[in-house]
Amino acid sequence: MRRMTDAELRHSPLEDVHRRLGAKLGAFGGWLMPIEYGGTLSEHRAVRERAGLFDLSHLGKVDVVGPSSLPTIQRLFTNDARKVGVGTSQYHQMLNERGGVEEDLFVYRLGEERWFVVPNAANKDRVVEALRGAAADEAAVIDHEDWGFLAVQGPRSQEIVTALWQDVVELSFRGCRIVHHGDAEVVLARTGYTGERGYELFASASVVAELWDALTTAGAAMQMEPCGLGARDVLRLEMGYPLYGQDLVPDRTPVEAGFGWAVSFDKGEFVGRDALIEQRSGRLPSRLRGLVTRDRRNIPRAHQRVFAADEEIGEVTSGTFSPLLGVGIALAYISPGDAFEPEAGVEIDIRGRRAAARVVGTPFVERSPR
């Protein structure tokens, strides 16, 4: 696959800020984004112990508004949006007709007829097109491509965010609301992808740099650090959170990935429903499992093969070193069998050498974002 040039990549409204801070920039999902600042391990520690500030402007920011907005969400995504009250949010997946995962995303209900959808960067255009195709005439789909997206994550995140908006101390886990920075609307949510308590903020490019500066000032006393996508990847994998394009892919279903809880079969028709019902009635071809190696020398990476004795039983989809555990961790699709069960011993082919590992449940580490 041809690599995109810098001129072809999309750019965050905060790119000048990142360059000034000395960030290492790299391509991600068609965008040029900060991968790290002071180092992935330092940024990981900041989020686990204090707080980190992320620029996530590469992710999509899409409003679905109008009388038919709810039916549009229901037809296209897997969960039951009828259960989402105004001021709360819900995790969803978008499937193909075979039941494979084409996207995973959060949906926030900002009003009776206003839904705010946050897809992954590489899939944003596809999700917008699908929403517009599924929407009735009275549902408007608004792509806020020029908006920025910030995340404050860590045990001290509430102190930082409430320095700007005191009343959000009452915001519950996965809650959301509209706040303001000056005259500008800000979508604020108690969500994140790190396993820590956190807040995510969506706002127009005209004010996102001011928000970054205001949050940085508020977080100075807590030693908050700017954090890149490298640290976010380690943080999410410690929690067993999947990454679209690696752990969630079009030829694997939510059932195989362990996300049956995000599928509502009782809500009526949605894309991929029939294929999932058929799969549930048979034997799963594989299941996404957690793997832990014995020591820090053996770090799993995507696409490495997994064995039970001499039989190949699966493939790693995501792998990294866990700073909290001091060992390698991974997600892998494994075929059903004796090695399928928790605590079973397996081996991972790491650069031509078999490394011992065991099957575990996720999350790999115990944290509480609530």
C-alpha positions in Angstrom: 0.0 0.0 0.0 1.3 3.4 -1.0 2.2 5.7 2.0 0.5 9.1 2.0 2.7 12.1 1.7 2.6 14.9 4.3 0.7 17.0 1.7 -2.0 14.4 1.4 -2.5 13.9 5.2 -5.1 15.8 7.1 -3.8 18.2 9.8 -5.0 18.9 13.3 -5.9 22.5 14.2 -3.3 22.1 17.0 -0.4 21.1 14.8 1.5 24.3 15.5 1.1 23.7 19.2 2.5 20.2 18.9 5.5 21.3 16.9 6.2 24.0 19.5 6.1 21.3 22.2 8.6 19.2 20.3 6.2 16.3 19.5 7.2 13.5 17.2 4.5 13.6 14.5 3.4 10.6 12.4 0.7 9.4 10.0 -2.3 7.8 11.6 -5.7 7.2 10.0 -4.9 9.6 7.2 -3.9 12.4 9.6 -0.5 13.8 10.8 -0.8 13.4 14.6 1.5 13.5 17.6 2.8 10.1 18.4 4.8 11.1 21.5 6.3 14.2 23.3 8.6 13.3 26.2 8.3 9.5 25.6 5.6 6.9 25.6 6.5 5.5 29.0 6.5 8.9 30.7 3.2 9.8 29.1 1.7 6.4 30.1 2.8 7.0 33.7 1.3 10.5 33.7 -2.1 9.2 32.8 -2.1 6.3 35.2 -0.8 8.5 38.1 -1.9 12.1 37.4 -3.4 13.3 34.1 -2.6 13.5 30.4 -3.9 15.8 27.6 -4.5 14.2 24.2 -5.3 15.7 20.8 -7.7 13.3 19.1 -8.8 15.6 16.4 -8.3 12.9 13.8 -11.5 11.1 15.0 -14.8 12.0 13.4 -17.3 14.5 14.8 -20.7 14.0 13.3 -24.2 15.3 14.3 -27.4 13.4 13.3 -30.3 15.7 13.9 -34.0 15.6 13.3 -37.2 13.5 13.8 -35.8 10.4 12.1 -32.4 10.6 13.8 -33.2 7.7 16.2 -34.5 5.3 13.5 -31.4 6.1 11.5 -29.1 5.2 14.4 -31.1 2.0 15.1 -31.0 0.8 11.5 -27.3 1.3 11.0 -25.7 0.4 14.4 -25.8 -2.6 16.7 -26.9 -1.4 20.2 -30.3 -0.2 21.2 -30.2 3.6 21.2 -33.7 3.7 22.7 -32.1 3.0 26.0 -29.9 6.2 25.8 -31.4 9.2 27.6 -30.5 12.7 26.8 -27.1 13.5 28.4 -25.8 9.9 28.2 -23.8 7.9 25.6 -23.5 4.3 24.3 -21.0 2.1 22.5 -22.0 0.7 19.1 -20.6 -1.2 16.1 -21.4 -0.9 12.5 -21.5 -4.1 10.6 -21.6 -5.4 7.0 -24.3 -7.9 5.8 -22.0 -10.8 6.8 -22.0 -9.5 10.4 -18.3 -8.4 10.2 -17.3 -5.2 12.0 -16.9 -2.2 9.7 -16.5 0.3 12.5 -16.9 0.8 16.3 -17.9 4.1 17.7 -19.5 6.0 20.5 -22.9 7.7 20.1 -23.8 10.6 22.5 -27.4 11.8 22.9 -27.2 15.6 23.2 -30.9 16.3 22.8 -34.2 14.5 22.0 -33.4 14.7 18.3 -29.7 15.3 18.4 -27.1 12.4 18.3 -23.4 13.0 18.2 -21.4 10.2 16.5 -17.7 9.8 16.9 -16.2 7.3 14.3 -12.6 6.4 13.8 -10.5 8.6 11.5 -10.0 6.1 8.6 -13.7 5.3 8.6 -15.3 8.7 9.1 -16.2 9.3 5.5 -17.7 5.8 5.2 -19.8 6.3 8.3 -21.0 9.7 7.1 -22.0 8.2 3.8 -23.8 5.3 5.5 -25.7 7.7 7.8 -26.8 9.8 4.9 -27.9 6.7 3.0 -29.9 5.4 6.0 -31.4 8.7 7.0 -34.9 9.8 6.0 -35.3 13.2 4.5 -35.9 14.9 7.8 -32.6 13.7 9.4 -29.7 16.0 8.8 -26.2 14.5 9.0 -23.6 17.2 9.7 -19.9 16.4 9.4 -17.9 18.7 11.7 -14.7 18.1 9.9 -13.1 21.3 11.1 -13.7 20.6 14.8 -11.0 19.7 17.2 -11.2 16.9 19.9 -9.3 16.9 23.2 -9.2 14.3 26.0 -8.1 14.8 29.6 -7.4 11.4 31.1 -6.2 10.3 34.5 -7.1 10.2 38.2 -6.8 14.0 38.5 -8.8 14.9 35.3 -11.9 16.0 37.2 -9.9 18.7 39.1 -8.6 20.0 35.8 -11.8 20.1 33.9 -13.8 21.5 36.7 -11.4 24.4 36.9 -13.0 25.5 33.6 -16.6 24.3 34.2 -17.4 23.8 37.9 -20.8 22.1 37.4 -19.4 19.1 35.4 -18.4 17.6 38.8 -21.9 16.2 38.7 -21.4 14.5 35.3 -21.8 10.8 35.6 -19.7 8.1 33.8 -20.5 8.2 30.1 -22.6 11.3 30.6 -22.4 14.2 28.2 -23.6 17.8 28.0 -23.2 21.1 26.1 -20.9 23.7 27.8 -19.4 26.9 26.5 -16.0 28.4 26.1 -16.8 32.1 25.6 -19.6 32.0 23.0 -18.5 28.7 21.5 -20.3 25.5 22.0 -18.3 22.6 23.5 -19.5 19.0 23.6 -18.2 17.6 26.9 -18.4 13.9 27.9 -17.2 11.6 30.7 -15.7 9.1 28.4 -12.2 8.0 27.2 -10.1 5.1 26.0 -7.5 4.7 28.7 -9.4 3.0 31.6 -8.9 6.0 33.8 -11.4 8.7 34.8 -11.5 11.1 31.9 -13.2 13.8 29.9 -13.5 14.3 26.1 -14.1 17.7 24.6 -15.3 18.6 21.0 -15.2 22.1 19.8 -14.6 24.2 16.6 -11.1 24.8 15.4 -11.5 28.5 16.2 -11.4 27.8 20.0 -9.7 24.4 20.4 -6.2 26.0 20.8 -7.6 28.2 23.5 -9.1 25.1 25.2 -5.7 23.3 25.0 -4.0 26.3 26.7 -6.7 26.7 29.4 -6.5 23.0 30.2 -2.7 23.1 30.3 -2.8 26.0 32.7 -5.4 24.2 34.9 -3.3 21.0 34.9 0.0 22.5 35.6 -0.3 22.0 39.4 -1.2 18.4 38.8 1.8 17.8 36.5 -0.4 17.0 33.6 1.6 16.0 30.5 0.7 16.3 26.8 0.4 12.7 25.5 0.6 11.2 22.1 -1.1 8.3 20.3 1.7 5.9 21.3 0.8 6.2 25.0 -2.9 5.9 24.2 -2.3 2.6 22.4 -0.5 1.1 25.4 -3.2 2.4 27.8 -6.1 1.1 25.8 -4.4 -2.3 25.3 -3.8 -2.7 29.1 -7.6 -2.4 29.4 -8.2 -4.9 26.6 -9.9 -2.2 24.5 -9.9 -3.2 20.8 -8.6 -1.1 18.0 -10.5 -1.0 14.7 -8.3 -2.2 11.8 -6.4 -4.6 14.1 -8.7 -6.3 16.7 -12.0 -5.4 15.0 -12.1 -6.1 11.2 -14.7 -6.7 8.5 -14.2 -10.5 8.5 -14.7 -10.9 12.3 -18.1 -10.4 14.0 -18.9 -8.8 17.4 -19.7 -12.2 18.8 -16.1 -13.5 17.9 -14.7 -10.3 19.4 -16.5 -10.7 22.7 -18.8 -7.7 22.0 -22.2 -9.5 22.0 -23.2 -7.2 24.8 -23.1 -4.3 22.3 -25.6 -6.0 20.0 -29.3 -5.7 20.6 -31.2 -8.5 18.8 -34.5 -7.4 20.3 -34.6 -3.9 18.8 -35.6 -5.0 15.3 -33.7 -5.0 12.0 -30.2 -3.6 11.6 -27.4 -4.3 9.1 -25.8 -7.7 9.8 -28.4 -9.0 12.3 -29.3 -12.1 10.3 -25.7 -13.2 9.9 -25.1 -12.8 13.7 -28.2 -14.9 14.5 -27.0 -17.6 12.2 -23.5 -17.5 13.8 -24.9 -17.7 17.3 -26.6 -21.0 16.5 -23.4 -22.7 15.5 -19.8 -23.0 16.7 -17.7 -19.9 16.7 -14.7 -20.1 14.4 -12.6 -18.1 16.8 -12.7 -15.8 19.8 -10.7 -12.7 20.8 -8.6 -13.6 23.9 -6.0 -11.9 26.0 -2.5 -13.3 26.2 0.3 -12.5 28.7 3.9 -13.5 28.3 6.2 -14.6 31.1 8.7 -11.8 31.1 9.5 -8.4 29.6 11.9 -9.9 27.0 9.1 -11.3 24.9 6.8 -8.6 23.5 4.0 -9.7 21.2 3.2 -7.8 18.0 0.4 -7.9 15.5 0.3 -10.8 13.0 2.5 -13.1 15.1 1.2 -16.7 15.1 -0.1 -18.4 18.2 0.4 -22.2 18.8 -0.8 -24.9 21.2 1.9 -27.6 21.0 2.6 -27.8 17.3 -0.8 -26.7 16.1 -1.3 -23.2 14.9 -4.5 -21.9 16.7 -4.6 -18.2 16.1 -2.9 -14.8 15.4 -2.0 -11.8 17.5 -4.0 -8.7 16.5 -2.4 -6.2 19.0 0.6 -6.5 21.3 2.8 -4.3 23.5 4.8 -4.1 26.7 2.6 -3.3 29.7 4.5 -0.9 32.0 2.1 -1.7 34.9 2.6 -5.5 34.6 6.2 -5.6 33.4 5.4 -8.2 30.8 4.2 -8.5 27.2 0.4 -8.4 26.6 -1.6 -9.1 23.5 -5.1 -9.7 22.0 -5.4 -12.6 19.6 -8.1 -14.5 17.8 -7.9 -18.1 19.0 -9.7 -21.2 17.6 -11.9 -23.1 20.1 -10.2 -26.0 21.9 -8.3 -26.7 25.0 -6.1 -23.6 24.5 -9.2 -21.5 24.2 -9.9 -21.4 28.0 -8.4 -18.9 30.6 -5.1 -19.9 32.0 -4.3 -22.3 29.2 -0.7 -22.3 28.1 0.1 -21.3 24.5 3.2 -20.1 22.6 3.6 -17.0 20.4 6.1 -17.1 17.5 8.1 -13.9 18.2 10.6 -13.4 15.4 11.0 -17.1 14.8 11.3 -18.1 18.4 8.4 -19.6 20.5 7.6 -17.6 23.6 5.5 -19.1 26.4 2.3 -17.2 27.2 -1.0 -17.9 28.9 -4.6 -17.1 28.0 -6.2 -14.5 30.4 -9.4 -12.5 30.7 -9.3 -8.7 30.1 -8.8 -6.1 31.2 -5.1 -7.0 31.8 -5.0 -4.4 34.6 -7.6 -3.3 37.1 -8.6 0.4 36.7 -11.9 2.2 37.2 -12.9 5.0 34.8 -16.0 5.8 36.9 
